[in-house]
Amino acid sequence: MSHLKQLIGEIHRRSLWQVLGIYVVGSWLVLQAVDTLAGALNLPDWAPPFALFLLIIGLPIVLATAFVQEGAALTSPEQAGNGDDRSSVPDRTTQRRLLTWRNAMLGGVGAALLWGGFAAGWFLFGRGPGGASAAAEAPGVNLRSVAVLPFATRATSDDQEAIIFSQGMHDDILTHLSKIESLKVISRTSVMQYEDTRKPMREIASELGVSTVVEGGVQRAGDRVRVNVQLIDASTDEHLWAETYDEELSAETIFAIQSDIAREIAAALRATLTPESTNAFENRPTANLEAYDLYLAGNYYWNRGQLGFLETAPVTAVEMYAKAVELDPGFALAYARLSRAHTLTYTDYYDVTAGRLRAAKEASESALRLDPDLPEAHLAFGAYLSETRDYDRALEHLELTLHEQPNYPDALLVKGSVLEKLGRWDEAAVVYEKAAALDPRSARIAVAVGAALTRSDAPEEAKPHLDRAIALAPEQILPYATQISFHLDVEADRDAAIRVVEQGSDRMGRLEFAAHLLSSTPEPFRVLSGGLAEILDQLSVSAFGADTISYVHYFLAKGDLYGRRKQPEASRAYYDSARVVLENELRAWSDDPAQGSWLAVAYAGLGQETEAIQEGRRALALAPPSVDAVRGSVSAWRLAQAYVAFGDASAAVEQLETVLATDPAYWGRMHVDPVWDPLRDDPRFQTLLGR
């Protein structure tokens, strides 16, 4: 007992508590650095525990060194020599020679080199035997990558409320995970394609480029909610984590479940949680369950509203979000989504009015006022600013969104669209490619990458992305329309474009494909005459329902067709139908350059020179290429068509020069579009063609 008291006294006397405290704090900092490196370099799970093991070994060595060296300082050689136990002096001298601070530091350096050597060897030479999953061995796969598959529900197909709730839980968990910078999280569009799939887990992981997959189910019954979730290693089908939640139904409970699931997945994947992401997990958007249900319904229609033409879902989404914020005026997230739904309603031509943009602005400002740090609020305000052409501020808010939520393809898509409007095509392509890595099975993003590359310094790189878009969505028109444009704009290759028309027609049916293509743009029907003209003869305006944009395109295409057939009366009749619709639209949408530029084409078809030139110039003034490279180039292109229709070659070429200076992709179409045939012998036009 006396020896123990003597030892404790020596520990106090030699200040070993301070040494222990310093070592523990230093070890904690080392482990944080190791965990960060492990995440950044995709090191295996043994890397952090191995570092901890080395630190544990080092602890007694450091304490023993401190004990001996402090003893040396407190006991002079004369005192040691005159002590009672003289035989202990040689042993203590040996200890002091071995247990020095220099040797301890060399040992620490050696331990660091040992850990670094193992880690570097794993990183450079195959990641160890069996260390990586089969999914992770695929090129570009991040070991901290996860796909959250759609949650199963026992609801019947007509139980829409249960389906919306299940999809809403899935969306919110994805949103939580996307805020963790060290995770690669596959976006909703890609994972929704695996709803009710029977594919093996390994195959799903390979297609999505991930190493782990989350699956689960949601059941809402009465006043209770049951959620079961499991995180699975795709290579072994091993459950890395699983949990079942069976709780009383309330907004607080739902958000707590979502946060806990995201936190547990992050922990299982050893992802680093920043203070910002941790705080985001604790955020409770609303305490009103009914408001939350309306918010989820808004999300459901918002997602549907991005799928294609003739879909009024964005308008319904606005209604749902508006009801949610009416029930809970403090619901910042619902305000942010309300703003984005207003903006989508504007950009998709359901309501291209100043009032709609003003509503988007007010909703986003409400979201920012309620929660200035909310990523979705900054995204909503950035999307609004993009439509008002305040691009610098839009990019600032989008960067704030991506700082807080780096795995957010929607924010990357909006950022890419802003860069396109600025004519920064190469930068836009890079941003879209980042979005594609997070949403690899999204045809919409593949189209965005391809379209940006078409106008970049490397247009030939667009083709694989456009091929992939068609493979991902063989029954959607946008991938086909974009690839047709690629063949015409970049390659000036009518035959290749016609092959794409045939491919789409075989897949969708000739008439259905032609109707959808015409809903997108009427120009291929002018450039690709022949087979498309025959199909156009079989189409009627009734094929487009109440979609005014589509049947304006139909009237314009028919007017051009009969003009080329030398049937002026029929041509004028169709151009006049287009004029009537467009004039009516512009009474409400006077600030829309797209409708104005089409009206200029209609006037030109009717031979109304003054009106055509005046409307074309007005549309161009609303969005010149220097302000909006996308819409401005289109307006200048159509104004040039009006000039050439009335024989003003000089003015037409001047507009085409403006187009090519902003959007080089139009160069190829100038070669193949018959509308420019009157300019073929013009020297300035030939100079443009010779670029």
Protein Blocks (a to p, Z undefined) as FASTA:
>chain_A
ZZmmmmmmmmmmnommmmmmmmmmmmmmmmmmmmmmmmmnopafklmmmmmmmmmmmmmm
mmmmmmmmmmmmmpcfklmmmmmblmlmmmmmmmmmmmcfklmmmmmmmmmmmmmmmmmm
mmmnonpghkacfklmpghiafkbcdddddddfbdfklmmlmmmmmmmmmmmmmmmmmpm
kbccddfklmmmmgoiabdfklmmmmnopabdcddddddehjbccdddddddfklopafb
dcdddddddfklmmmmmmmmmmmmmmmnopacdfklmmmmmpcfbfcfklmmmmmmmmmm
mmmmmnbghiaklmmmmmmmmmmmmmmmmlmklmmmmmmmmmmmmmnopaccfklmmmmm
mmmmmmmmmmmmlmklmmmmmmmmmmnopaklmmmmmmmmmmmmmmlmklmmmmmmmmmm
nopaklmmmmmmmmmmmmmmbfklmmmmmmmmmmmmblmlmmmmmmmmmmmmmmbfklmm
mmmmmmmmmnopaklmmmmmmmmmmmnopklmmmmmmmmomklmmmmghjlmmmmmmpcf
klnojafklmmmmmmmmmmmmmmnopaklmmmmmmmmmmmmmmmmmmmmmlmklmmmmmm
mmmmnopaklmmmmmmmmmmmmgfklmmmlmmmmmmmmmmmmmmnopaklmmmmmmmmmm
mmmmlmmmmmmmmklmmmmmpmklmmmmmZZ
